[in-house]
Amino acid sequence: MNNRDKVLKQKKDEHRENKMIEAVADLFWEYDRMSSSGKETLDNLAILVGIPTQEEFEKDIHNACT
């Protein structure tokens, strides 16, 4: 694989990763409607992609307001 192909693959992988992070983050709009197991799964996905869980987000909001 030449340098050009490596760069293209890296860009494609980065794009895919960004899309996955966006999709996981978008699911939090439905968090209140989810079952407890759905919430747990979404929180686990958030950890895997490196974004705050619902609990972490709520803690940050609370700390920002105090």
Distance bins in CASP14 RR format, pairs under 12 A and 6 or more apart:
PFRMAT RR
TARGET T0000
AUTHOR 0000-0000-0000
RMODE 2
METHOD distances of the structure
MODEL  1
1 7 0 0 0 0 0 1 0 0 0 0 0
1 8 0 0 0 0 1 0 0 0 0 0 0
1 9 1 0 0 1 0 0 0 0 0 0 0
1 10 0 0 0 0 0 1 0 0 0 0 0
2 8 0 0 0 0 1 0 0 0 0 0 0
2 9 0 0 0 0 0 1 0 0 0 0 0
3 9 0 0 0 0 0 1 0 0 0 0 0
3 10 0 0 0 0 0 1 0 0 0 0 0
4 10 0 0 0 0 0 1 0 0 0 0 0
4 11 0 0 0 0 0 1 0 0 0 0 0
5 11 0 0 0 0 0 1 0 0 0 0 0
5 12 0 0 0 0 0 1 0 0 0 0 0
6 12 0 0 0 0 0 1 0 0 0 0 0
6 13 0 0 0 0 0 1 0 0 0 0 0
7 13 0 0 0 0 0 1 0 0 0 0 0
7 14 0 0 0 0 0 1 0 0 0 0 0
8 14 0 0 0 0 0 1 0 0 0 0 0
8 15 0 0 0 0 0 1 0 0 0 0 0
9 15 0 0 0 0 0 1 0 0 0 0 0
9 16 0 0 0 0 0 1 0 0 0 0 0
10 16 0 0 0 0 0 1 0 0 0 0 0
10 17 0 0 0 0 0 1 0 0 0 0 0
11 17 0 0 0 0 0 1 0 0 0 0 0
11 18 0 0 0 0 0 1 0 0 0 0 0
12 18 0 0 0 0 0 1 0 0 0 0 0
12 19 0 0 0 0 0 1 0 0 0 0 0
13 19 0 0 0 0 0 1 0 0 0 0 0
13 20 0 0 0 0 0 1 0 0 0 0 0
14 20 0 0 0 0 0 1 0 0 0 0 0
14 21 0 0 0 0 0 1 0 0 0 0 0
15 21 0 0 0 0 0 1 0 0 0 0 0
15 22 0 0 0 0 0 1 0 0 0 0 0
16 22 0 0 0 0 0 1 0 0 0 0 0
16 23 0 0 0 0 0 1 0 0 0 0 0
16 49 0 0 0 0 0 1 0 0 0 0 0
17 23 0 0 0 0 0 1 0 0 0 0 0
17 24 0 0 0 0 0 1 0 0 0 0 0
17 48 0 0 0 0 0 1 0 0 0 0 0
17 49 1 0 0 1 0 0 0 0 0 0 0
17 50 0 0 0 0 0 1 0 0 0 0 0
17 51 0 0 0 0 0 1 0 0 0 0 0
18 24 0 0 0 0 0 1 0 0 0 0 0
18 25 0 0 0 0 0 1 0 0 0 0 0
18 49 0 0 0 0 1 0 0 0 0 0 0
18 51 0 0 0 0 0 1 0 0 0 0 0
19 25 0 0 0 0 0 1 0 0 0 0 0
19 26 0 0 0 0 0 1 0 0 0 0 0
19 49 0 0 0 0 0 1 0 0 0 0 0
20 26 0 0 0 0 0 1 0 0 0 0 0
20 27 0 0 0 0 0 1 0 0 0 0 0
20 45 0 0 0 0 1 0 0 0 0 0 0
20 46 0 0 0 0 0 1 0 0 0 0 0
20 48 0 0 0 0 1 0 0 0 0 0 0
20 49 1 0 0 1 0 0 0 0 0 0 0
20 50 0 0 0 0 0 1 0 0 0 0 0
20 51 0 0 0 0 0 1 0 0 0 0 0
21 27 0 0 0 0 0 1 0 0 0 0 0
21 28 0 0 0 0 0 1 0 0 0 0 0
21 45 0 0 0 0 1 0 0 0 0 0 0
21 46 0 0 0 0 1 0 0 0 0 0 0
21 48 0 0 0 0 1 0 0 0 0 0 0
21 49 1 0 1 0 0 0 0 0 0 0 0
21 50 1 0 0 1 0 0 0 0 0 0 0
21 51 1 0 0 1 0 0 0 0 0 0 0
21 52 0 0 0 0 0 1 0 0 0 0 0
22 28 0 0 0 0 0 1 0 0 0 0 0
22 29 0 0 0 0 0 1 0 0 0 0 0
22 49 0 0 0 0 1 0 0 0 0 0 0
22 51 0 0 0 0 1 0 0 0 0 0 0
23 29 0 0 0 0 0 1 0 0 0 0 0
23 30 0 0 0 0 0 1 0 0 0 0 0
23 42 0 0 0 0 0 1 0 0 0 0 0
23 45 0 0 0 0 1 0 0 0 0 0 0
23 46 0 0 0 0 0 1 0 0 0 0 0
23 49 0 0 0 0 1 0 0 0 0 0 0
23 51 0 0 0 0 0 1 0 0 0 0 0
24 30 0 0 0 0 0 1 0 0 0 0 0
24 31 0 0 0 0 0 1 0 0 0 0 0
24 41 0 0 0 0 0 1 0 0 0 0 0
24 42 1 0 0 1 0 0 0 0 0 0 0
24 43 0 0 0 0 0 1 0 0 0 0 0
24 44 0 0 0 0 0 1 0 0 0 0 0
24 45 1 0 1 0 0 0 0 0 0 0 0
24 46 1 0 1 0 0 0 0 0 0 0 0
24 47 0 0 0 0 1 0 0 0 0 0 0
24 48 0 0 0 0 1 0 0 0 0 0 0
24 49 1 0 1 0 0 0 0 0 0 0 0
24 50 0 0 0 0 1 0 0 0 0 0 0
24 51 1 0 0 1 0 0 0 0 0 0 0
24 52 0 0 0 0 0 1 0 0 0 0 0
24 53 0 0 0 0 0 1 0 0 0 0 0
24 54 0 0 0 0 0 1 0 0 0 0 0
25 31 0 0 0 0 0 1 0 0 0 0 0
25 42 0 0 0 0 0 1 0 0 0 0 0
25 45 0 0 0 0 1 0 0 0 0 0 0
25 46 1 0 0 1 0 0 0 0 0 0 0
25 49 0 0 0 0 1 0 0 0 0 0 0
25 50 0 0 0 0 0 1 0 0 0 0 0
25 51 1 0 1 0 0 0 0 0 0 0 0
25 52 0 0 0 0 1 0 0 0 0 0 0
25 53 0 0 0 0 0 1 0 0 0 0 0
25 54 0 0 0 0 0 1 0 0 0 0 0
25 57 0 0 0 0 0 1 0 0 0 0 0
26 42 0 0 0 0 0 1 0 0 0 0 0
26 45 0 0 0 0 0 1 0 0 0 0 0
26 46 0 0 0 0 0 1 0 0 0 0 0
26 49 0 0 0 0 0 1 0 0 0 0 0
26 51 0 0 0 0 0 1 0 0 0 0 0
27 33 0 0 0 0 0 1 0 0 0 0 0
27 34 0 0 0 0 1 0 0 0 0 0 0
27 38 0 0 0 0 1 0 0 0 0 0 0
27 39 0 0 0 0 0 1 0 0 0 0 0
27 41 0 0 0 0 1 0 0 0 0 0 0
27 42 1 0 1 0 0 0 0 0 0 0 0
27 43 0 0 0 0 0 1 0 0 0 0 0
27 44 0 0 0 0 0 1 0 0 0 0 0
27 45 1 0 0 1 0 0 0 0 0 0 0
27 46 0 0 0 0 1 0 0 0 0 0 0
27 49 0 0 0 0 0 1 0 0 0 0 0
27 51 0 0 0 0 0 1 0 0 0 0 0
27 53 0 0 0 0 0 1 0 0 0 0 0
27 54 0 0 0 0 0 1 0 0 0 0 0
28 34 0 0 0 0 1 0 0 0 0 0 0
28 38 0 0 0 0 0 1 0 0 0 0 0
28 39 0 0 0 0 1 0 0 0 0 0 0
28 42 1 0 0 1 0 0 0 0 0 0 0
28 43 0 0 0 0 1 0 0 0 0 0 0
28 45 0 0 0 0 0 1 0 0 0 0 0
28 46 1 0 0 1 0 0 0 0 0 0 0
28 49 0 0 0 0 0 1 0 0 0 0 0
28 51 0 0 0 0 1 0 0 0 0 0 0
28 52 0 0 0 0 1 0 0 0 0 0 0
28 53 0 0 0 0 1 0 0 0 0 0 0
28 54 1 0 0 1 0 0 0 0 0 0 0
28 55 0 0 0 0 0 1 0 0 0 0 0
28 56 0 0 0 0 0 1 0 0 0 0 0
28 57 1 0 0 1 0 0 0 0 0 0 0
28 58 0 0 0 0 0 1 0 0 0 0 0
29 42 0 0 0 0 0 1 0 0 0 0 0
29 54 0 0 0 0 0 1 0 0 0 0 0
30 38 0 0 0 0 1 0 0 0 0 0 0
30 39 0 0 0 0 1 0 0 0 0 0 0
30 42 0 0 0 0 1 0 0 0 0 0 0
30 54 0 0 0 0 0 1 0 0 0 0 0
31 38 0 0 0 0 1 0 0 0 0 0 0
31 39 1 0 0 1 0 0 0 0 0 0 0
31 40 0 0 0 0 0 1 0 0 0 0 0
31 41 0 0 0 0 0 1 0 0 0 0 0
31 42 1 0 0 1 0 0 0 0 0 0 0
31 43 0 0 0 0 1 0 0 0 0 0 0
31 45 0 0 0 0 0 1 0 0 0 0 0
31 46 0 0 0 0 0 1 0 0 0 0 0
31 53 0 0 0 0 1 0 0 0 0 0 0
31 54 1 0 1 0 0 0 0 0 0 0 0
31 55 0 0 0 0 0 1 0 0 0 0 0
31 57 0 0 0 0 1 0 0 0 0 0 0
31 58 0 0 0 0 0 1 0 0 0 0 0
32 38 0 0 0 0 0 1 0 0 0 0 0
32 39 0 0 0 0 1 0 0 0 0 0 0
32 42 0 0 0 0 0 1 0 0 0 0 0
32 54 0 0 0 0 1 0 0 0 0 0 0
32 58 0 0 0 0 0 1 0 0 0 0 0
33 39 0 0 0 0 1 0 0 0 0 0 0
33 42 0 0 0 0 0 1 0 0 0 0 0
34 40 0 0 0 0 1 0 0 0 0 0 0
34 41 0 0 0 0 1 0 0 0 0 0 0
34 42 1 0 0 1 0 0 0 0 0 0 0
34 43 0 0 0 0 0 1 0 0 0 0 0
34 45 0 0 0 0 0 1 0 0 0 0 0
34 54 0 0 0 0 1 0 0 0 0 0 0
35 41 0 0 0 0 1 0 0 0 0 0 0
35 42 0 0 0 0 0 1 0 0 0 0 0
36 42 0 0 0 0 0 1 0 0 0 0 0
36 43 0 0 0 0 0 1 0 0 0 0 0
36 54 0 0 0 0 0 1 0 0 0 0 0
37 43 0 0 0 0 0 1 0 0 0 0 0
37 44 0 0 0 0 0 1 0 0 0 0 0
38 44 0 0 0 0 1 0 0 0 0 0 0
38 45 0 0 0 0 1 0 0 0 0 0 0
38 46 0 0 0 0 0 1 0 0 0 0 0
38 54 0 0 0 0 0 1 0 0 0 0 0
39 45 0 0 0 0 0 1 0 0 0 0 0
39 46 0 0 0 0 0 1 0 0 0 0 0
39 53 0 0 0 0 1 0 0 0 0 0 0
39 54 1 0 0 1 0 0 0 0 0 0 0
39 55 0 0 0 0 1 0 0 0 0 0 0
40 46 0 0 0 0 0 1 0 0 0 0 0
40 47 0 0 0 0 0 1 0 0 0 0 0
40 53 0 0 0 0 1 0 0 0 0 0 0
40 54 0 0 0 0 0 1 0 0 0 0 0
40 55 0 0 0 0 0 1 0 0 0 0 0
41 47 0 0 0 0 0 1 0 0 0 0 0
41 48 0 0 0 0 0 1 0 0 0 0 0
41 53 0 0 0 0 0 1 0 0 0 0 0
41 54 0 0 0 0 0 1 0 0 0 0 0
42 48 0 0 0 0 0 1 0 0 0 0 0
42 49 0 0 0 0 0 1 0 0 0 0 0
42 51 0 0 0 0 0 1 0 0 0 0 0
42 52 0 0 0 0 0 1 0 0 0 0 0
42 53 0 0 0 0 1 0 0 0 0 0 0
42 54 1 0 0 1 0 0 0 0 0 0 0
42 55 0 0 0 0 0 1 0 0 0 0 0
42 57 0 0 0 0 0 1 0 0 0 0 0
43 49 0 0 0 0 0 1 0 0 0 0 0
43 50 0 0 0 0 0 1 0 0 0 0 0
43 51 0 0 0 0 0 1 0 0 0 0 0
43 52 0 0 0 0 1 0 0 0 0 0 0
43 53 1 0 1 0 0 0 0 0 0 0 0
43 54 1 0 0 1 0 0 0 0 0 0 0
43 55 1 0 0 1 0 0 0 0 0 0 0
43 56 0 0 0 0 1 0 0 0 0 0 0
43 57 0 0 0 0 0 1 0 0 0 0 0
43 58 0 0 0 0 0 1 0 0 0 0 0
44 50 0 0 0 0 0 1 0 0 0 0 0
44 51 0 0 0 0 0 1 0 0 0 0 0
44 53 0 0 0 0 1 0 0 0 0 0 0
44 54 0 0 0 0 0 1 0 0 0 0 0
45 51 0 0 0 0 1 0 0 0 0 0 0
45 52 0 0 0 0 0 1 0 0 0 0 0
45 53 0 0 0 0 1 0 0 0 0 0 0
45 54 0 0 0 0 0 1 0 0 0 0 0
46 52 1 0 0 1 0 0 0 0 0 0 0
46 53 1 0 1 0 0 0 0 0 0 0 0
46 54 1 0 0 1 0 0 0 0 0 0 0
46 55 0 0 0 0 1 0 0 0 0 0 0
46 56 0 0 0 0 1 0 0 0 0 0 0
46 57 0 0 0 0 1 0 0 0 0 0 0
47 53 1 0 0 1 0 0 0 0 0 0 0
47 54 0 0 0 0 0 1 0 0 0 0 0
47 55 0 0 0 0 0 1 0 0 0 0 0
47 56 0 0 0 0 1 0 0 0 0 0 0
50 56 0 0 0 0 0 1 0 0 0 0 0
51 57 0 0 0 0 1 0 0 0 0 0 0
51 60 0 0 0 0 0 1 0 0 0 0 0
52 58 0 0 0 0 1 0 0 0 0 0 0
52 59 0 0 0 0 1 0 0 0 0 0 0
52 60 1 0 0 1 0 0 0 0 0 0 0
52 61 0 0 0 0 0 1 0 0 0 0 0
53 59 0 0 0 0 1 0 0 0 0 0 0
53 60 0 0 0 0 0 1 0 0 0 0 0
54 60 0 0 0 0 0 1 0 0 0 0 0
54 61 0 0 0 0 0 1 0 0 0 0 0
55 61 0 0 0 0 0 1 0 0 0 0 0
55 62 0 0 0 0 0 1 0 0 0 0 0
56 62 0 0 0 0 0 1 0 0 0 0 0
56 63 0 0 0 0 0 1 0 0 0 0 0
57 63 0 0 0 0 0 1 0 0 0 0 0
57 64 0 0 0 0 0 1 0 0 0 0 0
58 64 0 0 0 0 0 1 0 0 0 0 0
58 65 0 0 0 0 0 1 0 0 0 0 0
59 65 0 0 0 0 0 1 0 0 0 0 0
59 66 0 0 0 0 0 1 0 0 0 0 0
60 66 0 0 0 0 0 1 0 0 0 0 0
END
